[in-house]
């Protein structure tokens, strides 16, 4: 069983059929549904922002998805924070929330980091990009 870290872009796309990454996210999560799925707590917060702007039912939908797929949340630790700061120092174009996800993947020694952010691929060999829907 692989350890697969999920970026917010993948979870958000999975839950939104109109998202350009939706089909790719569904394929990726279907492929990895029996793996150990993890999100950093920072991702958990990020995926709840839009649902909280809508209503309690939308928040419940996110939590139900995480429970159904057995996705666990990983808290930030001092080693993750240090690794994120180091990434920010080395790659100036990487925002702190992104560095936290990348650092969590490294600290947990994740086999795969599923993301829709193409800019992450040169930074980490763990990144597996979720493919966008083709233009119709």
VOBA-1610 file (N, C-alpha, C; in pm, whole numbers, padded with zeros to 5 digits, always signed):
BEGIN
Unk+00084-00117+00000Unk+00000+00000+00000Unk+00089+00124+00000Unk+00060+00212-00092Unk+00138+00335-00106Unk+00083+00443-00015Unk+00172+00533+00027Unk+00132+00652+00101Unk+00116+00764-00002Unk-00006+00814-00015Unk-00038+00914-00117Unk-00088+01041-00049Unk-00016+01149-00070Unk-00055+01278-00015Unk-00142+01350-00118Unk-00251+01411-00072Unk-00343+01481-00160Unk-00329+01632-00142Unk-00311+01700-00252Unk-00311+01845-00252Unk-00456+01894-00261Unk-00479+02015-00216Unk-00614+02071-00218Unk-00674+02072-00358Unk-00594+02097-00460Unk-00646+02103-00596Unk-00714+01973-00636Unk-00665+01861-00588Unk-00721+01731-00623Unk-00855+01709-00553Unk-00861+01739-00426Unk-00985+01720-00350Unk-01092+01815-00401Unk-01057+01941-00421Unk-01153+02039-00471Unk-01206+01996-00608Unk-01118+01952-00696Unk-01159+01908-00829Unk-01248+01784-00823Unk-01216+01691-00735Unk-01296+01570-00721Unk-01441+01606-00685Unk-01456+01703-00597Unk-01588+01739-00547Unk-01665+01835-00639Unk-01598+01891-00739Unk-01662+01989-00828Unk-01661+01938-00973Unk-01775+01888-01022Unk-01779+01835-01159Unk-01745+01936-01267Unk-01752+02065-01236Unk-01720+02168-01335Unk-01572+02207-01335Unk-01495+02157-01241Unk-01353+02188-01232Unk-01278+02122-01348Unk-01183+02192-01406Unk-01105+02138-01518Unk-01029+02011-01481Unk-00998+01993-01354Unk-00926+01874-01308Unk-01018+01761-01261Unk-01151+01782-01268Unk-01244+01686-01209Unk-01221+01543-01258Unk-01221+01523-01388Unk-01208+01387-01442Unk-01074+01325-01403Unk-00969+01404-01409Unk-00838+01354-01368Unk-00834+01320-01220Unk-00899+01402-01138Unk-00902+01377-00993Unk-00981+01250-00963Unk-01092+01230-01032Unk-01172+01108-01013Unk-01089+00986-01052Unk-01021+00993-01164Unk-00936+00882-01208Unk-00824+00853-01108Unk-00758+00959-01063Unk-00645+00942-00970Unk-00690+00885-00836Unk-00800+00937-00783Unk-00847+00888-00653Unk-00906+00747-00664Unk-00965+00716-00776Unk-01013+00579-00798Unk-00894+00484-00802Unk-00790+00524-00870Unk-00668+00442-00879Unk-00603+00420-00742Unk-00609+00521-00657Unk-00539+00515-00528Unk-00633+00497-00408Unk-00758+00461-00431Unk-00855+00454-00322Unk-00820+00352-00214Unk-00738+00254-00247Unk-00701+00153-00148Unk-00565+00182-00084Unk-00504+00294-00122Unk-00377+00335-00063Unk-00404+00414+00065Unk-00296+00448+00134Unk-00304+00529+00255Unk-00308+00675+00210Unk-00426+00737+00216Unk-00445+00874+00168Unk-00434+00972+00284Unk-00357+01079+00261Unk-00327+01177+00365Unk-00338+01317+00308Unk-00390+01410+00390Unk-00382+01552+00358Unk-00319+01623+00476Unk-00231+01719+00451Unk-00185+01803+00561Unk-00305+01881+00615Unk-00301+01916+00743Unk-00410+01996+00800Unk-00427+02129+00727Unk-00320+02182+00672Unk-00331+02306+00595Unk-00419+02286+00472Unk-00413+02168+00411Unk-00498+02136+00297Unk-00642+02122+00343Unk-00662+02058+00458Unk-00797+02043+00512Unk-00862+02182+00528Unk-00787+02276+00583Unk-00840+02411+00598Unk-00871+02473+00462Unk-00782+02454+00366Unk-00799+02514+00234Unk-00923+02459+00163Unk-00946+02329+00175Unk-01061+02271+00103Unk-01195+02304+00169Unk-01190+02359+00290Unk-01314+02398+00359Unk-01355+02543+00336Unk-01268+02624+00280Unk-01297+02767+00264Unk-01423+02789+00180Unk-01426+02740+00058Unk-01542+02761-00029Unk-01668+02698+00028Unk-01663+02575+00082Unk-01785+02520+00142Unk-01839+02606+00257Unk-01751+02660+00340Unk-01798+02747+00448Unk-01863+02873+00393Unk-01824+02917+00275Unk-01888+03034+00214Unk-02029+02999+00165Unk-02052+02869+00138Unk-02185+02827+00090Unk-02277+02796+00207Unk-02257+02678+00269Unk-02347+02639+00379Unk-02293+02515+00449Unk-02361+02478+00556Unk-02319+02363+00638Unk-02324+02233+00559Unk-02417+02221+00466Unk-02426+02099+00386Unk-02301+02081+00299Unk-02248+02189+00248Unk-02127+02181+00167Unk-02006+02138+00251Unk-02000+02187+00374Unk-01892+02145+00465Unk-01907+01997+00497Unk-02030+01953+00521Unk-02056+01811+00551Unk-02018+01722+00433Unk-02036+01773+00310Unk-01999+01696+00191Unk-01847+01672+00187Unk-01769+01773+00221Unk-01624+01757+00225Unk-01585+01653+00330Unk-01641+01667+00449Unk-01608+01572+00556Unk-01652+01430+00521Unk-01767+01416+00454Unk-01814+01284+00412Unk-01719+01223+00310Unk-01673+01306+00216Unk-01576+01257+00117Unk-01451+01205+00187Unk-01396+01283+00279Unk-01274+01243+00349Unk-01296+01113+00427Unk-01410+01101+00491Unk-01440+00979+00567Unk-01459+00860+00474Unk-01533+00879+00365Unk-01559+00769+00270Unk-01431+00714+00210Unk-01336+00803+00182Unk-01210+00760+00123Unk-01104+00727+00228Unk-01139+00743+00354Unk-01043+00712+00461Unk-00922+00804+00461Unk-00942+00929+00422Unk-00832+01025+00416Unk-00804+01075+00558Unk-00680+01063+00599Unk-00644+01112+00731Unk-00569+01245+00718Unk-00579+01324+00823Unk-00512+01454+00825Unk-00381+01443+00902Unk-00280+01507+00850Unk-00147+01508+00912Unk-00120+01645+00971Unk-00097+01652+01101Unk-00070+01783+01162Unk+00069+01835+01122Unk+00084+01966+01131Unk+00215+02026+01108Unk+00301+02002+01231Unk+00425+01970+01208Unk+00522+01948+01315Unk+00638+02045+01293Unk+00722+02064+01395Unk+00840+02149+01373Unk+00927+02103+01255Unk+00952+01972+01237Unk+01031+01934+01119Unk+00963+01969+00986Unk+00831+01957+00980Unk+00760+01996+00857Unk+00771+02147+00837Unk+00755+02224+00943Unk+00767+02370+00932Unk+00906+02411+00885Unk+01008+02347+00941Unk+01146+02379+00899Unk+01168+02342+00753Unk+01119+02226+00713Unk+01136+02183+00573Unk+01062+02278+00478Unk+00943+02324+00519Unk+00869+02420+00437Unk+00945+02552+00425Unk+01000+02599+00535Unk+01078+02723+00532Unk+01200+02707+00441Unk+01263+02591+00447Unk+01379+02566+00361Unk+01338+02568+00213Unk+01224+02508+00181Unk+01175+02511+00042Unk+01146+02655-00003Unk+01083+02734+00085Unk+01055+02874+00053Unk+01184+02953+00031Unk+01286+02919+00110Unk+01415+02987+00094Unk+01482+02951-00038Unk+01467+02828-00080Unk+01532+02780-00202Unk+01453+02816-00328Unk+01320+02806-00320Unk+01234+02832-00436Unk+01144+02950-00404Unk+01186+03069-00444Unk+01115+03191-00408Unk+00974+03200-00466Unk+00947+03125-00571Unk+00813+03130-00632Unk+00714+03035-00564Unk+00759+02958-00466Unk+00672+02865-00394Unk+00612+02936-00274Unk+00478+02942-00272Unk+00409+03006-00159Unk+00416+02914-00038Unk+00402+02971+00081Unk+00411+02893+00203Unk+00310+02779+00209Unk+00181+02800+00174Unk+00088+02686+00179Unk+00134+02570+00090Unk+00189+02602-00026Unk+00240+02498-00116Unk+00364+02431-00057Unk+00451+02510+00001Unk+00571+02454+00064Unk+00535+02360+00177Unk+00429+02392+00251Unk+00384+02303+00359Unk+00339+02167+00306Unk+00271+02167+00193Unk+00226+02041+00133Unk+00347+01961+00085Unk+00436+02027+00013Unk+00556+01960-00038Unk+00642+01907+00077Unk+00656+01986+00182Unk+00737+01945+00297Unk+00673+01827+00370Unk+00541+01828+00381Unk+00472+01717+00447Unk+00496+01588+00369Unk+00487+01596+00238Unk+00513+01478+00155Unk+00654+01425+00179Unk+00751+01515+00186Unk+00889+01473+00209Unk+00907+01415+00349Unk+00852+01483+00450Unk+00871+01436+00588Unk+00804+01301+00612Unk+00691+01276+00546Unk+00623+01147+00560Unk+00679+01041+00465Unk+00771+01084+00379Unk+00827+00997+00276Unk+00715+00936+00191Unk+00621+01023+00149Unk+00509+00979+00066Unk+00561+00919-00063Unk+00491+00819-00109Unk+00526+00758-00238Unk+00484+00850-00352Unk+00369+00916-00333Unk+00312+01002-00438Unk+00251+01125-00373Unk+00264+01237-00440Unk+00194+01360-00403Unk+00107+01397-00522Unk-00025+01374-00509Unk-00117+01406-00617Unk-00148+01555-00615Unk-00128+01621-00728Unk-00151+01765-00737Unk-00187+01804-00879Unk-00254+01915-00891Unk-00281+01972-01022Unk-00187+02086-01055Unk-00094+02114-00967Unk-00002+02227-00983Unk+00124+02184-01057Unk+00131+02218-01183Unk+00243+02177-01268Unk+00377+02234-01222Unk+00374+02345-01151Unk+00499+02407-01107Unk+00569+02325-00998Unk+00499+02229-00939Unk+00558+02148-00833Unk+00647+02035-00888Unk+00622+01991-01009Unk+00694+01875-01064Unk+00846+01892-01062Unk+00902+02009-01098Unk+01047+02023-01093Unk+01103+02028-00950Unk+01018+02054-00852Unk+01062+02068-00714Unk+01069+01934-00643Unk+00975+01845-00676Unk+00969+01717-00606Unk+00938+01603-00701Unk+01019+01500-00692Unk+00996+01379-00771Unk+00877+01300-00723Unk+00820+01337-00609Unk+00702+01268-00557Unk+00574+01311-00629Unk+00577+01425-00696Unk+00458+01482-00758Unk+00412+01399-00876Unk+00284+01364-00871Unk+00216+01300-00984Unk+00103+01396-01021Unk+00111+01451-01141Unk+00013+01551-01182Unk-00119+01487-01223Unk-00226+01548-01175Unk-00359+01511-01216Unk-00385+01588-01345Unk-00431+01516-01446Unk-00446+01575-01579Unk-00573+01656-01593Unk-00561+01767-01663Unk-00676+01853-01692Unk-00761+01792-01803Unk-00886+01831-01801Unk-00980+01787-01906Unk-00936+01849-02038Unk-00945+01774-02143Unk-00911+01825-02276Unk-01013+01928-02319Unk-00969+02025-02398Unk-01061+02125-02451Unk-01154+02057-02551Unk-01282+02089-02539Unk-01381+02026-02630Unk-01390+02097-02761
//
